[in-house]
Structure formats: structure tokens, C-alpha cells
């Protein structure tokens, strides 16, 4: 049997009522499946980043309740305290995104180098690790900052709205 016989064999198998696809058909469908997996992964990472930002900001706001109370007692307005807390979390998100990008590139390079050392895996790791274009990295950095700032908004707003006397109490 040769490759030329595959269509005829596939038709005869399908005529018997069995599903049959060629390896080429499966490989042609693979990029679409991988794109779907990437999309789902990005959405999940975005949701995790948002939940993480809300959780961390809420915890930091509770830990810093006395500091917030002092700021309000010396005349800081609610809007200024809110801006300070959200800006702080956005900067923290930006630093984390930059560190993540650098560590990801480095660890990806190390993984590729290890793969090139294996005879079975070397064909899959030719050259350097393909990194996203700088525009894509900047877009992800901006999205990370936006997600973290949006996640920080609720807890920061609650903390900033507290009266100085309530903030000075154990929260």
C-alpha cells in the first residue's frame, strides 16, 4: 500500500460507517485547536490577574488601614488616597509583568537549549525561542497594568472612603 491508496482506503472505511480522517486532515486542524487553547489560556490568565489584584489590594488596604487613616486625618482627600493606592498597585503590576517577561524569555531559552541537547527533541528547538514582537509585549504590559489597576479599584475605594477614626481602629 502506498500514499496514493489512502483516499480510496479512507472512502471504503467511511462507506462501512466508520469515521475516518487522514493524518494530513488532523494536522491541518491542529493550528486552529492550538489557537483556541491560547485564547482560553489568555482569558484565564486575565481573570486570575484580576482576582489576584483584588485579593492583594484588599489585603494591603486592610494592613494599611492605620496609614490610610493618618493620611485622611492630615487632610488627604478620598480621591488622593484612592489614586495613591491604585497607582501603587498599577506600578507593582508593571514591575511584575516586566520581571515575568524577562524570566519567561530566559527560562524559555534555557528550556530550548536543553531540548537541543536531546537527539529526539532537537528538531523542535532549532534556533532561539520565538518571542512575541515588541508591540505585542508592550500591549500585554499595558493590559496587565489595566487589569491590576481595575482589580485594585474596588478594595482601594473601600479603604479610601473610610473615615479617619474608623481607619485608626483595628479593621
BELGIFEN-V591645 format. One record per residue. RES is the residue in one letter. PSI is psi in radians with two decimals (none if undefined). D_LAST is the distance of its C-alpha to the last C-alpha in whole Angstrom. Layout:
# BELGIFEN-V591645
res=<RES & RES>
psi=<PSI & PSI>
d_last=<D_LAST & D_LAST>
This chain:
# BELGIFEN-V591645
res=<X & X & X & X & X & X & X & X & X & X & X & X & X & X & X & X & X & X & X & X & X & X & X & X & X & X & X & X & X & X & X & X & X & X & X & X & X & X & X & X & X & X & X & X & X & X & X & X & X & X & X & X & X & X & X & X & X & X & X & X & X & X & X & X & X & X & X & X & X & X & X & X & X & X & X & X & X & X & X & X & X & X & X & X & X & X & X & X & X & X & X & X & X & X & X & X & X & X & X & X & X & X & X & X & X & X & X & X & X & X & X & X & X & X & X & X & X & X & X & X & X & X & X & X & X & X & X & X & X & X & X & X & X & X & X & X & X & X & X & X & X & X & X & X & X & X & X & X & X & X & X & X & X & X & X & X & X & X & X & X & X & X & X & X & X & X & X & X & X & X & X>
psi=<2.47 & 3.09 & -0.49 & -0.39 & -0.20 & -0.83 & -0.71 & -0.74 & -0.73 & -0.74 & -0.69 & -0.64 & -0.74 & -0.58 & -0.47 & -0.03 & 0.15 & 2.49 & 2.41 & 2.32 & 2.69 & 2.85 & -0.64 & -0.73 & -0.69 & -0.74 & -0.60 & -0.53 & -0.30 & -0.77 & -0.66 & -0.69 & -0.75 & -0.65 & -0.70 & -0.73 & -0.73 & -0.75 & -0.81 & -0.72 & -0.72 & -0.70 & -0.78 & -0.72 & -0.66 & -0.76 & -0.77 & -0.70 & -0.72 & -0.83 & -0.72 & -0.72 & -0.74 & -0.78 & -0.86 & -0.76 & -0.70 & -0.78 & -0.75 & -0.65 & -0.72 & -0.71 & -0.52 & 0.36 & -0.75 & -0.71 & -0.75 & -0.73 & -0.72 & -0.76 & -0.76 & -0.61 & -0.55 & 0.10 & -0.01 & 2.38 & 2.81 & -0.74 & -0.68 & -0.72 & -0.74 & -0.82 & -0.69 & -0.82 & -0.77 & -0.71 & -0.73 & -0.77 & -0.64 & -0.72 & -0.69 & -0.72 & -0.68 & -0.76 & -0.75 & -0.70 & -0.73 & -0.81 & -0.70 & -0.71 & -0.76 & -0.83 & -0.68 & -0.75 & -0.76 & -0.83 & -0.58 & -0.71 & -0.72 & -0.75 & -0.72 & -0.70 & -0.70 & -0.67 & -0.67 & -0.38 & -0.25 & 2.28 & -0.63 & -0.57 & -0.25 & -0.68 & -0.39 & -0.12 & 0.79 & 2.39 & -2.86 & 2.88 & 2.25 & 2.04 & 2.69 & 2.75 & 2.69 & -0.63 & -0.68 & -0.74 & -0.73 & -0.65 & -0.78 & -0.65 & -0.81 & -0.73 & -0.67 & -0.81 & -0.75 & -0.74 & -0.76 & -0.75 & -0.73 & -0.70 & -0.50 & -0.31 & -0.83 & -1.02 & -0.65 & -0.66 & -0.76 & -0.78 & -0.71 & -0.45 & -0.17 & 2.56 & 2.70 & -0.64 & -0.67 & -0.65 & -0.51 & -0.38 & 2.91 & 2.09 & none>
d_last=<77 & 76 & 73 & 76 & 76 & 72 & 72 & 75 & 73 & 70 & 72 & 74 & 71 & 69 & 72 & 72 & 69 & 66 & 64 & 65 & 63 & 64 & 62 & 63 & 61 & 58 & 58 & 58 & 55 & 53 & 52 & 50 & 48 & 47 & 46 & 44 & 42 & 41 & 40 & 38 & 37 & 35 & 34 & 32 & 31 & 30 & 28 & 26 & 25 & 24 & 21 & 21 & 20 & 17 & 16 & 16 & 15 & 12 & 11 & 12 & 10 & 6 & 8 & 9 & 7 & 9 & 12 & 11 & 11 & 14 & 16 & 16 & 16 & 20 & 21 & 20 & 20 & 18 & 20 & 21 & 17 & 18 & 21 & 20 & 17 & 20 & 23 & 21 & 20 & 24 & 25 & 24 & 25 & 29 & 29 & 28 & 31 & 33 & 33 & 33 & 36 & 38 & 37 & 38 & 42 & 42 & 41 & 44 & 46 & 46 & 46 & 49 & 51 & 51 & 52 & 55 & 56 & 56 & 60 & 58 & 55 & 57 & 58 & 55 & 53 & 56 & 55 & 51 & 48 & 48 & 45 & 44 & 46 & 44 & 43 & 41 & 39 & 38 & 38 & 35 & 33 & 33 & 32 & 29 & 28 & 28 & 26 & 23 & 23 & 23 & 21 & 18 & 19 & 17 & 13 & 14 & 15 & 12 & 10 & 13 & 13 & 10 & 12 & 12 & 11 & 8 & 7 & 8 & 6 & 4 & 0>
